[in-house]
Amino acid sequence: MARMHTRRRGSSGSDKPAADEPPEWSDVDADAIEDRVVELKEQGHTPSQIGMKLRDEGVQGTPIPDVKLATGKKVKEILAENDATADLPEDLRSLMERAVRLRAHMDEHPLDASNKRALQNTESKVRRLVDYYRGDELDAEFTYEYEEAKEVLGYE
């Protein structure tokens, strides 16, 4: 599949190994994993960061290679059950943060043409994602505006 803003093809990624059950050395209780997921979310981590922390640090000293294999639920499903979901989807939030940083850079350096193009591409991706999420995970009236994004994300 081609990239969104270039004429080049995308690079293929690696696939996860096919497994039906967690490895024998990872025998942590599913309830302990769910408690740890909620605890990490309360500390301010995103779902992908939670997965990496569980993989690296684990629960009770035992690494968790795959939350879904260990609990039968994805990290986002665990968070939804415990009412700990974020106000914005993770991918949309990261793109909005990038757009705000690029806009701040453009305010300081107005003649930076490559970053101007990057800002245009990023804001285009944000608008496309907003259209995708509108109605399901976002309000029906939600639109991307720089000033609102800056306020929502906690920038000055």
Phi and psi in radians as a Rosetta constraint file:
Dihedral C 1 N 2 CA 2 C 2 CIRCULARHARMONIC -1.419 0.35
Dihedral N 2 CA 2 C 2 N 3 CIRCULARHARMONIC 2.746 0.35
Dihedral C 2 N 3 CA 3 C 3 CIRCULARHARMONIC -1.232 0.35
Dihedral N 3 CA 3 C 3 N 4 CIRCULARHARMONIC 2.807 0.35
Dihedral C 3 N 4 CA 4 C 4 CIRCULARHARMONIC -1.292 0.35
Dihedral N 4 CA 4 C 4 N 5 CIRCULARHARMONIC -0.766 0.35
Dihedral C 4 N 5 CA 5 C 5 CIRCULARHARMONIC -2.038 0.35
Dihedral N 5 CA 5 C 5 N 6 CIRCULARHARMONIC 0.369 0.35
Dihedral C 5 N 6 CA 6 C 6 CIRCULARHARMONIC -2.409 0.35
Dihedral N 6 CA 6 C 6 N 7 CIRCULARHARMONIC 2.994 0.35
Dihedral C 6 N 7 CA 7 C 7 CIRCULARHARMONIC -1.641 0.35
Dihedral N 7 CA 7 C 7 N 8 CIRCULARHARMONIC -0.010 0.35
Dihedral C 7 N 8 CA 8 C 8 CIRCULARHARMONIC -1.443 0.35
Dihedral N 8 CA 8 C 8 N 9 CIRCULARHARMONIC 2.762 0.35
Dihedral C 8 N 9 CA 9 C 9 CIRCULARHARMONIC -1.408 0.35
Dihedral N 9 CA 9 C 9 N 10 CIRCULARHARMONIC 2.734 0.35
Dihedral C 9 N 10 CA 10 C 10 CIRCULARHARMONIC -1.391 0.35
Dihedral N 10 CA 10 C 10 N 11 CIRCULARHARMONIC 2.885 0.35
Dihedral C 10 N 11 CA 11 C 11 CIRCULARHARMONIC -1.697 0.35
Dihedral N 11 CA 11 C 11 N 12 CIRCULARHARMONIC 2.504 0.35
Dihedral C 11 N 12 CA 12 C 12 CIRCULARHARMONIC -1.349 0.35
Dihedral N 12 CA 12 C 12 N 13 CIRCULARHARMONIC 2.599 0.35
Dihedral C 12 N 13 CA 13 C 13 CIRCULARHARMONIC -1.844 0.35
Dihedral N 13 CA 13 C 13 N 14 CIRCULARHARMONIC 2.992 0.35
Dihedral C 13 N 14 CA 14 C 14 CIRCULARHARMONIC -1.443 0.35
Dihedral N 14 CA 14 C 14 N 15 CIRCULARHARMONIC 2.697 0.35
Dihedral C 14 N 15 CA 15 C 15 CIRCULARHARMONIC -1.761 0.35
Dihedral N 15 CA 15 C 15 N 16 CIRCULARHARMONIC 2.644 0.35
Dihedral C 15 N 16 CA 16 C 16 CIRCULARHARMONIC -1.258 0.35
Dihedral N 16 CA 16 C 16 N 17 CIRCULARHARMONIC 2.569 0.35
Dihedral C 16 N 17 CA 17 C 17 CIRCULARHARMONIC -1.137 0.35
Dihedral N 17 CA 17 C 17 N 18 CIRCULARHARMONIC 2.504 0.35
Dihedral C 17 N 18 CA 18 C 18 CIRCULARHARMONIC -1.295 0.35
Dihedral N 18 CA 18 C 18 N 19 CIRCULARHARMONIC 2.085 0.35
Dihedral C 18 N 19 CA 19 C 19 CIRCULARHARMONIC -2.527 0.35
Dihedral N 19 CA 19 C 19 N 20 CIRCULARHARMONIC 2.500 0.35
Dihedral C 19 N 20 CA 20 C 20 CIRCULARHARMONIC -1.773 0.35
Dihedral N 20 CA 20 C 20 N 21 CIRCULARHARMONIC -0.364 0.35
Dihedral C 20 N 21 CA 21 C 21 CIRCULARHARMONIC -2.527 0.35
Dihedral N 21 CA 21 C 21 N 22 CIRCULARHARMONIC 2.729 0.35
Dihedral C 21 N 22 CA 22 C 22 CIRCULARHARMONIC -1.166 0.35
Dihedral N 22 CA 22 C 22 N 23 CIRCULARHARMONIC 2.761 0.35
Dihedral C 22 N 23 CA 23 C 23 CIRCULARHARMONIC -1.101 0.35
Dihedral N 23 CA 23 C 23 N 24 CIRCULARHARMONIC 2.736 0.35
Dihedral C 23 N 24 CA 24 C 24 CIRCULARHARMONIC -1.111 0.35
Dihedral N 24 CA 24 C 24 N 25 CIRCULARHARMONIC -0.546 0.35
Dihedral C 24 N 25 CA 25 C 25 CIRCULARHARMONIC -1.322 0.35
Dihedral N 25 CA 25 C 25 N 26 CIRCULARHARMONIC -0.205 0.35
Dihedral C 25 N 26 CA 26 C 26 CIRCULARHARMONIC -1.876 0.35
Dihedral N 26 CA 26 C 26 N 27 CIRCULARHARMONIC 1.494 0.35
Dihedral C 26 N 27 CA 27 C 27 CIRCULARHARMONIC -2.014 0.35
Dihedral N 27 CA 27 C 27 N 28 CIRCULARHARMONIC 0.944 0.35
Dihedral C 27 N 28 CA 28 C 28 CIRCULARHARMONIC -1.611 0.35
Dihedral N 28 CA 28 C 28 N 29 CIRCULARHARMONIC 2.500 0.35
Dihedral C 28 N 29 CA 29 C 29 CIRCULARHARMONIC -1.113 0.35
Dihedral N 29 CA 29 C 29 N 30 CIRCULARHARMONIC 2.455 0.35
Dihedral C 29 N 30 CA 30 C 30 CIRCULARHARMONIC -1.095 0.35
Dihedral N 30 CA 30 C 30 N 31 CIRCULARHARMONIC -0.609 0.35
Dihedral C 30 N 31 CA 31 C 31 CIRCULARHARMONIC -1.153 0.35
Dihedral N 31 CA 31 C 31 N 32 CIRCULARHARMONIC -0.649 0.35
Dihedral C 31 N 32 CA 32 C 32 CIRCULARHARMONIC -1.160 0.35
Dihedral N 32 CA 32 C 32 N 33 CIRCULARHARMONIC -0.652 0.35
Dihedral C 32 N 33 CA 33 C 33 CIRCULARHARMONIC -1.150 0.35
Dihedral N 33 CA 33 C 33 N 34 CIRCULARHARMONIC -0.785 0.35
Dihedral C 33 N 34 CA 34 C 34 CIRCULARHARMONIC -1.087 0.35
Dihedral N 34 CA 34 C 34 N 35 CIRCULARHARMONIC -0.711 0.35
Dihedral C 34 N 35 CA 35 C 35 CIRCULARHARMONIC -1.084 0.35
Dihedral N 35 CA 35 C 35 N 36 CIRCULARHARMONIC -0.713 0.35
Dihedral C 35 N 36 CA 36 C 36 CIRCULARHARMONIC -1.166 0.35
Dihedral N 36 CA 36 C 36 N 37 CIRCULARHARMONIC -0.657 0.35
Dihedral C 36 N 37 CA 37 C 37 CIRCULARHARMONIC -1.083 0.35
Dihedral N 37 CA 37 C 37 N 38 CIRCULARHARMONIC -0.808 0.35
Dihedral C 37 N 38 CA 38 C 38 CIRCULARHARMONIC -1.149 0.35
Dihedral N 38 CA 38 C 38 N 39 CIRCULARHARMONIC -0.680 0.35
Dihedral C 38 N 39 CA 39 C 39 CIRCULARHARMONIC -1.102 0.35
Dihedral N 39 CA 39 C 39 N 40 CIRCULARHARMONIC -0.751 0.35
Dihedral C 39 N 40 CA 40 C 40 CIRCULARHARMONIC -1.161 0.35
Dihedral N 40 CA 40 C 40 N 41 CIRCULARHARMONIC -0.617 0.35
Dihedral C 40 N 41 CA 41 C 41 CIRCULARHARMONIC -1.155 0.35
Dihedral N 41 CA 41 C 41 N 42 CIRCULARHARMONIC -0.691 0.35
Dihedral C 41 N 42 CA 42 C 42 CIRCULARHARMONIC -1.130 0.35
Dihedral N 42 CA 42 C 42 N 43 CIRCULARHARMONIC -0.448 0.35
Dihedral C 42 N 43 CA 43 C 43 CIRCULARHARMONIC -1.376 0.35
Dihedral N 43 CA 43 C 43 N 44 CIRCULARHARMONIC -0.122 0.35
Dihedral C 43 N 44 CA 44 C 44 CIRCULARHARMONIC 1.775 0.35
Dihedral N 44 CA 44 C 44 N 45 CIRCULARHARMONIC 0.287 0.35
Dihedral C 44 N 45 CA 45 C 45 CIRCULARHARMONIC -1.535 0.35
Dihedral N 45 CA 45 C 45 N 46 CIRCULARHARMONIC 2.609 0.35
Dihedral C 45 N 46 CA 46 C 46 CIRCULARHARMONIC -1.442 0.35
Dihedral N 46 CA 46 C 46 N 47 CIRCULARHARMONIC 2.878 0.35
Dihedral C 46 N 47 CA 47 C 47 CIRCULARHARMONIC -1.001 0.35
Dihedral N 47 CA 47 C 47 N 48 CIRCULARHARMONIC -0.682 0.35
Dihedral C 47 N 48 CA 48 C 48 CIRCULARHARMONIC -1.207 0.35
Dihedral N 48 CA 48 C 48 N 49 CIRCULARHARMONIC -0.629 0.35
Dihedral C 48 N 49 CA 49 C 49 CIRCULARHARMONIC -1.167 0.35
Dihedral N 49 CA 49 C 49 N 50 CIRCULARHARMONIC -0.631 0.35
Dihedral C 49 N 50 CA 50 C 50 CIRCULARHARMONIC -1.090 0.35
Dihedral N 50 CA 50 C 50 N 51 CIRCULARHARMONIC -0.783 0.35
Dihedral C 50 N 51 CA 51 C 51 CIRCULARHARMONIC -1.053 0.35
Dihedral N 51 CA 51 C 51 N 52 CIRCULARHARMONIC -0.710 0.35
Dihedral C 51 N 52 CA 52 C 52 CIRCULARHARMONIC -1.204 0.35
Dihedral N 52 CA 52 C 52 N 53 CIRCULARHARMONIC -0.683 0.35
Dihedral C 52 N 53 CA 53 C 53 CIRCULARHARMONIC -1.130 0.35
Dihedral N 53 CA 53 C 53 N 54 CIRCULARHARMONIC -0.709 0.35
Dihedral C 53 N 54 CA 54 C 54 CIRCULARHARMONIC -1.155 0.35
Dihedral N 54 CA 54 C 54 N 55 CIRCULARHARMONIC -0.632 0.35
Dihedral C 54 N 55 CA 55 C 55 CIRCULARHARMONIC -1.161 0.35
Dihedral N 55 CA 55 C 55 N 56 CIRCULARHARMONIC -0.737 0.35
Dihedral C 55 N 56 CA 56 C 56 CIRCULARHARMONIC -1.475 0.35
Dihedral N 56 CA 56 C 56 N 57 CIRCULARHARMONIC -0.830 0.35
Dihedral C 56 N 57 CA 57 C 57 CIRCULARHARMONIC -1.650 0.35
Dihedral N 57 CA 57 C 57 N 58 CIRCULARHARMONIC -0.718 0.35
Dihedral C 57 N 58 CA 58 C 58 CIRCULARHARMONIC 1.417 0.35
Dihedral N 58 CA 58 C 58 N 59 CIRCULARHARMONIC -2.919 0.35
Dihedral C 58 N 59 CA 59 C 59 CIRCULARHARMONIC -2.146 0.35
Dihedral N 59 CA 59 C 59 N 60 CIRCULARHARMONIC 2.238 0.35
Dihedral C 59 N 60 CA 60 C 60 CIRCULARHARMONIC 0.976 0.35
Dihedral N 60 CA 60 C 60 N 61 CIRCULARHARMONIC 0.623 0.35
Dihedral C 60 N 61 CA 61 C 61 CIRCULARHARMONIC 1.441 0.35
Dihedral N 61 CA 61 C 61 N 62 CIRCULARHARMONIC -0.031 0.35
Dihedral C 61 N 62 CA 62 C 62 CIRCULARHARMONIC -1.880 0.35
Dihedral N 62 CA 62 C 62 N 63 CIRCULARHARMONIC 2.108 0.35
Dihedral C 62 N 63 CA 63 C 63 CIRCULARHARMONIC -1.123 0.35
Dihedral N 63 CA 63 C 63 N 64 CIRCULARHARMONIC 2.587 0.35
Dihedral C 63 N 64 CA 64 C 64 CIRCULARHARMONIC -1.962 0.35
Dihedral N 64 CA 64 C 64 N 65 CIRCULARHARMONIC 1.791 0.35
Dihedral C 64 N 65 CA 65 C 65 CIRCULARHARMONIC -1.197 0.35
Dihedral N 65 CA 65 C 65 N 66 CIRCULARHARMONIC -0.555 0.35
Dihedral C 65 N 66 CA 66 C 66 CIRCULARHARMONIC -2.613 0.35
Dihedral N 66 CA 66 C 66 N 67 CIRCULARHARMONIC 2.006 0.35
Dihedral C 66 N 67 CA 67 C 67 CIRCULARHARMONIC -1.125 0.35
Dihedral N 67 CA 67 C 67 N 68 CIRCULARHARMONIC -0.684 0.35
Dihedral C 67 N 68 CA 68 C 68 CIRCULARHARMONIC -1.160 0.35
Dihedral N 68 CA 68 C 68 N 69 CIRCULARHARMONIC -0.665 0.35
Dihedral C 68 N 69 CA 69 C 69 CIRCULARHARMONIC -1.187 0.35
Dihedral N 69 CA 69 C 69 N 70 CIRCULARHARMONIC -0.633 0.35
Dihedral C 69 N 70 CA 70 C 70 CIRCULARHARMONIC -1.349 0.35
Dihedral N 70 CA 70 C 70 N 71 CIRCULARHARMONIC -0.602 0.35
Dihedral C 70 N 71 CA 71 C 71 CIRCULARHARMONIC -1.970 0.35
Dihedral N 71 CA 71 C 71 N 72 CIRCULARHARMONIC -0.335 0.35
Dihedral C 71 N 72 CA 72 C 72 CIRCULARHARMONIC 1.488 0.35
Dihedral N 72 CA 72 C 72 N 73 CIRCULARHARMONIC 0.033 0.35
Dihedral C 72 N 73 CA 73 C 73 CIRCULARHARMONIC -2.349 0.35
Dihedral N 73 CA 73 C 73 N 74 CIRCULARHARMONIC 2.633 0.35
Dihedral C 73 N 74 CA 74 C 74 CIRCULARHARMONIC -1.369 0.35
Dihedral N 74 CA 74 C 74 N 75 CIRCULARHARMONIC 2.864 0.35
Dihedral C 74 N 75 CA 75 C 75 CIRCULARHARMONIC -1.035 0.35
Dihedral N 75 CA 75 C 75 N 76 CIRCULARHARMONIC -0.758 0.35
Dihedral C 75 N 76 CA 76 C 76 CIRCULARHARMONIC -1.121 0.35
Dihedral N 76 CA 76 C 76 N 77 CIRCULARHARMONIC -0.600 0.35
Dihedral C 76 N 77 CA 77 C 77 CIRCULARHARMONIC -1.176 0.35
Dihedral N 77 CA 77 C 77 N 78 CIRCULARHARMONIC -0.701 0.35
Dihedral C 77 N 78 CA 78 C 78 CIRCULARHARMONIC -1.100 0.35
Dihedral N 78 CA 78 C 78 N 79 CIRCULARHARMONIC -0.763 0.35
Dihedral C 78 N 79 CA 79 C 79 CIRCULARHARMONIC -1.139 0.35
Dihedral N 79 CA 79 C 79 N 80 CIRCULARHARMONIC -0.669 0.35
Dihedral C 79 N 80 CA 80 C 80 CIRCULARHARMONIC -1.146 0.35
Dihedral N 80 CA 80 C 80 N 81 CIRCULARHARMONIC -0.671 0.35
Dihedral C 80 N 81 CA 81 C 81 CIRCULARHARMONIC -1.124 0.35
Dihedral N 81 CA 81 C 81 N 82 CIRCULARHARMONIC -0.545 0.35
Dihedral C 81 N 82 CA 82 C 82 CIRCULARHARMONIC -1.759 0.35
Dihedral N 82 CA 82 C 82 N 83 CIRCULARHARMONIC 0.268 0.35
Dihedral C 82 N 83 CA 83 C 83 CIRCULARHARMONIC 0.918 0.35
Dihedral N 83 CA 83 C 83 N 84 CIRCULARHARMONIC 0.799 0.35
Dihedral C 83 N 84 CA 84 C 84 CIRCULARHARMONIC -2.126 0.35
Dihedral N 84 CA 84 C 84 N 85 CIRCULARHARMONIC 0.450 0.35
Dihedral C 84 N 85 CA 85 C 85 CIRCULARHARMONIC -1.334 0.35
Dihedral N 85 CA 85 C 85 N 86 CIRCULARHARMONIC 2.769 0.35
Dihedral C 85 N 86 CA 86 C 86 CIRCULARHARMONIC -1.462 0.35
Dihedral N 86 CA 86 C 86 N 87 CIRCULARHARMONIC 2.828 0.35
Dihedral C 86 N 87 CA 87 C 87 CIRCULARHARMONIC -1.299 0.35
Dihedral N 87 CA 87 C 87 N 88 CIRCULARHARMONIC -0.484 0.35
Dihedral C 87 N 88 CA 88 C 88 CIRCULARHARMONIC -2.129 0.35
Dihedral N 88 CA 88 C 88 N 89 CIRCULARHARMONIC 2.545 0.35
Dihedral C 88 N 89 CA 89 C 89 CIRCULARHARMONIC -1.071 0.35
Dihedral N 89 CA 89 C 89 N 90 CIRCULARHARMONIC 2.615 0.35
Dihedral C 89 N 90 CA 90 C 90 CIRCULARHARMONIC -1.065 0.35
Dihedral N 90 CA 90 C 90 N 91 CIRCULARHARMONIC -0.746 0.35
Dihedral C 90 N 91 CA 91 C 91 CIRCULARHARMONIC -1.188 0.35
Dihedral N 91 CA 91 C 91 N 92 CIRCULARHARMONIC -0.669 0.35
Dihedral C 91 N 92 CA 92 C 92 CIRCULARHARMONIC -1.172 0.35
Dihedral N 92 CA 92 C 92 N 93 CIRCULARHARMONIC -0.714 0.35
Dihedral C 92 N 93 CA 93 C 93 CIRCULARHARMONIC -1.103 0.35
Dihedral N 93 CA 93 C 93 N 94 CIRCULARHARMONIC -0.742 0.35
Dihedral C 93 N 94 CA 94 C 94 CIRCULARHARMONIC -1.187 0.35
Dihedral N 94 CA 94 C 94 N 95 CIRCULARHARMONIC -0.656 0.35
Dihedral C 94 N 95 CA 95 C 95 CIRCULARHARMONIC -1.166 0.35
Dihedral N 95 CA 95 C 95 N 96 CIRCULARHARMONIC -0.671 0.35
Dihedral C 95 N 96 CA 96 C 96 CIRCULARHARMONIC -1.151 0.35
Dihedral N 96 CA 96 C 96 N 97 CIRCULARHARMONIC -0.682 0.35
Dihedral C 96 N 97 CA 97 C 97 CIRCULARHARMONIC -1.082 0.35
Dihedral N 97 CA 97 C 97 N 98 CIRCULARHARMONIC -0.729 0.35
Dihedral C 97 N 98 CA 98 C 98 CIRCULARHARMONIC -1.122 0.35
Dihedral N 98 CA 98 C 98 N 99 CIRCULARHARMONIC -0.726 0.35
Dihedral C 98 N 99 CA 99 C 99 CIRCULARHARMONIC -1.115 0.35
Dihedral N 99 CA 99 C 99 N 100 CIRCULARHARMONIC -0.691 0.35
Dihedral C 99 N 100 CA 100 C 100 CIRCULARHARMONIC -1.154 0.35
Dihedral N 100 CA 100 C 100 N 101 CIRCULARHARMONIC -0.740 0.35
Dihedral C 100 N 101 CA 101 C 101 CIRCULARHARMONIC -1.117 0.35
Dihedral N 101 CA 101 C 101 N 102 CIRCULARHARMONIC -0.728 0.35
Dihedral C 101 N 102 CA 102 C 102 CIRCULARHARMONIC -1.139 0.35
Dihedral N 102 CA 102 C 102 N 103 CIRCULARHARMONIC -0.685 0.35
Dihedral C 102 N 103 CA 103 C 103 CIRCULARHARMONIC -1.142 0.35
Dihedral N 103 CA 103 C 103 N 104 CIRCULARHARMONIC -0.696 0.35
Dihedral C 103 N 104 CA 104 C 104 CIRCULARHARMONIC -1.099 0.35
Dihedral N 104 CA 104 C 104 N 105 CIRCULARHARMONIC -0.695 0.35
Dihedral C 104 N 105 CA 105 C 105 CIRCULARHARMONIC -1.121 0.35
Dihedral N 105 CA 105 C 105 N 106 CIRCULARHARMONIC -0.711 0.35
Dihedral C 105 N 106 CA 106 C 106 CIRCULARHARMONIC -1.172 0.35
Dihedral N 106 CA 106 C 106 N 107 CIRCULARHARMONIC -0.533 0.35
Dihedral C 106 N 107 CA 107 C 107 CIRCULARHARMONIC -1.142 0.35
Dihedral N 107 CA 107 C 107 N 108 CIRCULARHARMONIC -0.628 0.35
Dihedral C 107 N 108 CA 108 C 108 CIRCULARHARMONIC -1.389 0.35
Dihedral N 108 CA 108 C 108 N 109 CIRCULARHARMONIC -0.624 0.35
Dihedral C 108 N 109 CA 109 C 109 CIRCULARHARMONIC -2.215 0.35
Dihedral N 109 CA 109 C 109 N 110 CIRCULARHARMONIC 1.379 0.35
Dihedral C 109 N 110 CA 110 C 110 CIRCULARHARMONIC -1.194 0.35
Dihedral N 110 CA 110 C 110 N 111 CIRCULARHARMONIC -0.279 0.35
Dihedral C 110 N 111 CA 111 C 111 CIRCULARHARMONIC -1.700 0.35
Dihedral N 111 CA 111 C 111 N 112 CIRCULARHARMONIC 0.125 0.35
Dihedral C 111 N 112 CA 112 C 112 CIRCULARHARMONIC -1.361 0.35
Dihedral N 112 CA 112 C 112 N 113 CIRCULARHARMONIC 1.653 0.35
Dihedral C 112 N 113 CA 113 C 113 CIRCULARHARMONIC -1.227 0.35
Dihedral N 113 CA 113 C 113 N 114 CIRCULARHARMONIC -0.643 0.35
Dihedral C 113 N 114 CA 114 C 114 CIRCULARHARMONIC -1.184 0.35
Dihedral N 114 CA 114 C 114 N 115 CIRCULARHARMONIC -0.664 0.35
Dihedral C 114 N 115 CA 115 C 115 CIRCULARHARMONIC -1.294 0.35
Dihedral N 115 CA 115 C 115 N 116 CIRCULARHARMONIC -0.463 0.35
Dihedral C 115 N 116 CA 116 C 116 CIRCULARHARMONIC -1.117 0.35
Dihedral N 116 CA 116 C 116 N 117 CIRCULARHARMONIC -0.755 0.35
Dihedral C 116 N 117 CA 117 C 117 CIRCULARHARMONIC -1.137 0.35
Dihedral N 117 CA 117 C 117 N 118 CIRCULARHARMONIC -0.720 0.35
Dihedral C 117 N 118 CA 118 C 118 CIRCULARHARMONIC -1.092 0.35
Dihedral N 118 CA 118 C 118 N 119 CIRCULARHARMONIC -0.680 0.35
Dihedral C 118 N 119 CA 119 C 119 CIRCULARHARMONIC -1.123 0.35
Dihedral N 119 CA 119 C 119 N 120 CIRCULARHARMONIC -0.756 0.35
Dihedral C 119 N 120 CA 120 C 120 CIRCULARHARMONIC -1.078 0.35
Dihedral N 120 CA 120 C 120 N 121 CIRCULARHARMONIC -0.767 0.35
Dihedral C 120 N 121 CA 121 C 121 CIRCULARHARMONIC -1.131 0.35
Dihedral N 121 CA 121 C 121 N 122 CIRCULARHARMONIC -0.748 0.35
Dihedral C 121 N 122 CA 122 C 122 CIRCULARHARMONIC -1.154 0.35
Dihedral N 122 CA 122 C 122 N 123 CIRCULARHARMONIC -0.760 0.35
Dihedral C 122 N 123 CA 123 C 123 CIRCULARHARMONIC -1.163 0.35
Dihedral N 123 CA 123 C 123 N 124 CIRCULARHARMONIC -0.548 0.35
Dihedral C 123 N 124 CA 124 C 124 CIRCULARHARMONIC -1.117 0.35
Dihedral N 124 CA 124 C 124 N 125 CIRCULARHARMONIC -0.758 0.35
Dihedral C 124 N 125 CA 125 C 125 CIRCULARHARMONIC -1.118 0.35
Dihedral N 125 CA 125 C 125 N 126 CIRCULARHARMONIC -0.679 0.35
Dihedral C 125 N 126 CA 126 C 126 CIRCULARHARMONIC -1.086 0.35
Dihedral N 126 CA 126 C 126 N 127 CIRCULARHARMONIC -0.826 0.35
Dihedral C 126 N 127 CA 127 C 127 CIRCULARHARMONIC -1.084 0.35
Dihedral N 127 CA 127 C 127 N 128 CIRCULARHARMONIC -0.670 0.35
Dihedral C 127 N 128 CA 128 C 128 CIRCULARHARMONIC -1.132 0.35
Dihedral N 128 CA 128 C 128 N 129 CIRCULARHARMONIC -0.741 0.35
Dihedral C 128 N 129 CA 129 C 129 CIRCULARHARMONIC -1.188 0.35
Dihedral N 129 CA 129 C 129 N 130 CIRCULARHARMONIC -0.653 0.35
Dihedral C 129 N 130 CA 130 C 130 CIRCULARHARMONIC -1.058 0.35
Dihedral N 130 CA 130 C 130 N 131 CIRCULARHARMONIC -0.745 0.35
Dihedral C 130 N 131 CA 131 C 131 CIRCULARHARMONIC -1.075 0.35
Dihedral N 131 CA 131 C 131 N 132 CIRCULARHARMONIC -0.659 0.35
Dihedral C 131 N 132 CA 132 C 132 CIRCULARHARMONIC -1.173 0.35
Dihedral N 132 CA 132 C 132 N 133 CIRCULARHARMONIC -0.762 0.35
Dihedral C 132 N 133 CA 133 C 133 CIRCULARHARMONIC -1.518 0.35
Dihedral N 133 CA 133 C 133 N 134 CIRCULARHARMONIC -0.248 0.35
Dihedral C 133 N 134 CA 134 C 134 CIRCULARHARMONIC -1.057 0.35
Dihedral N 134 CA 134 C 134 N 135 CIRCULARHARMONIC 2.261 0.35
Dihedral C 134 N 135 CA 135 C 135 CIRCULARHARMONIC 1.709 0.35
Dihedral N 135 CA 135 C 135 N 136 CIRCULARHARMONIC -0.670 0.35
Dihedral C 135 N 136 CA 136 C 136 CIRCULARHARMONIC -1.592 0.35
Dihedral N 136 CA 136 C 136 N 137 CIRCULARHARMONIC -1.141 0.35
Dihedral C 136 N 137 CA 137 C 137 CIRCULARHARMONIC -1.789 0.35
Dihedral N 137 CA 137 C 137 N 138 CIRCULARHARMONIC -0.217 0.35
Dihedral C 137 N 138 CA 138 C 138 CIRCULARHARMONIC -2.131 0.35
Dihedral N 138 CA 138 C 138 N 139 CIRCULARHARMONIC 2.802 0.35
Dihedral C 138 N 139 CA 139 C 139 CIRCULARHARMONIC -1.086 0.35
Dihedral N 139 CA 139 C 139 N 140 CIRCULARHARMONIC 2.706 0.35
Dihedral C 139 N 140 CA 140 C 140 CIRCULARHARMONIC -1.165 0.35
Dihedral N 140 CA 140 C 140 N 141 CIRCULARHARMONIC -0.438 0.35
Dihedral C 140 N 141 CA 141 C 141 CIRCULARHARMONIC -1.675 0.35
Dihedral N 141 CA 141 C 141 N 142 CIRCULARHARMONIC 0.049 0.35
Dihedral C 141 N 142 CA 142 C 142 CIRCULARHARMONIC -1.157 0.35
Dihedral N 142 CA 142 C 142 N 143 CIRCULARHARMONIC 2.266 0.35
Dihedral C 142 N 143 CA 143 C 143 CIRCULARHARMONIC -2.356 0.35
Dihedral N 143 CA 143 C 143 N 144 CIRCULARHARMONIC 2.688 0.35
Dihedral C 143 N 144 CA 144 C 144 CIRCULARHARMONIC -1.480 0.35
Dihedral N 144 CA 144 C 144 N 145 CIRCULARHARMONIC 2.137 0.35
Dihedral C 144 N 145 CA 145 C 145 CIRCULARHARMONIC -2.305 0.35
Dihedral N 145 CA 145 C 145 N 146 CIRCULARHARMONIC 2.437 0.35
Dihedral C 145 N 146 CA 146 C 146 CIRCULARHARMONIC -1.020 0.35
Dihedral N 146 CA 146 C 146 N 147 CIRCULARHARMONIC -0.844 0.35
Dihedral C 146 N 147 CA 147 C 147 CIRCULARHARMONIC -1.097 0.35
Dihedral N 147 CA 147 C 147 N 148 CIRCULARHARMONIC -0.727 0.35
Dihedral C 147 N 148 CA 148 C 148 CIRCULARHARMONIC -1.172 0.35
Dihedral N 148 CA 148 C 148 N 149 CIRCULARHARMONIC -0.711 0.35
Dihedral C 148 N 149 CA 149 C 149 CIRCULARHARMONIC -1.092 0.35
Dihedral N 149 CA 149 C 149 N 150 CIRCULARHARMONIC -0.723 0.35
Dihedral C 149 N 150 CA 150 C 150 CIRCULARHARMONIC -1.066 0.35
Dihedral N 150 CA 150 C 150 N 151 CIRCULARHARMONIC -0.706 0.35
Dihedral C 150 N 151 CA 151 C 151 CIRCULARHARMONIC -1.238 0.35
Dihedral N 151 CA 151 C 151 N 152 CIRCULARHARMONIC -0.786 0.35
Dihedral C 151 N 152 CA 152 C 152 CIRCULARHARMONIC -1.123 0.35
Dihedral N 152 CA 152 C 152 N 153 CIRCULARHARMONIC -0.674 0.35
Dihedral C 152 N 153 CA 153 C 153 CIRCULARHARMONIC -1.431 0.35
Dihedral N 153 CA 153 C 153 N 154 CIRCULARHARMONIC -0.134 0.35
Dihedral C 153 N 154 CA 154 C 154 CIRCULARHARMONIC 1.529 0.35
Dihedral N 154 CA 154 C 154 N 155 CIRCULARHARMONIC 0.294 0.35
Dihedral C 154 N 155 CA 155 C 155 CIRCULARHARMONIC -1.453 0.35
Dihedral N 155 CA 155 C 155 N 156 CIRCULARHARMONIC 2.803 0.35
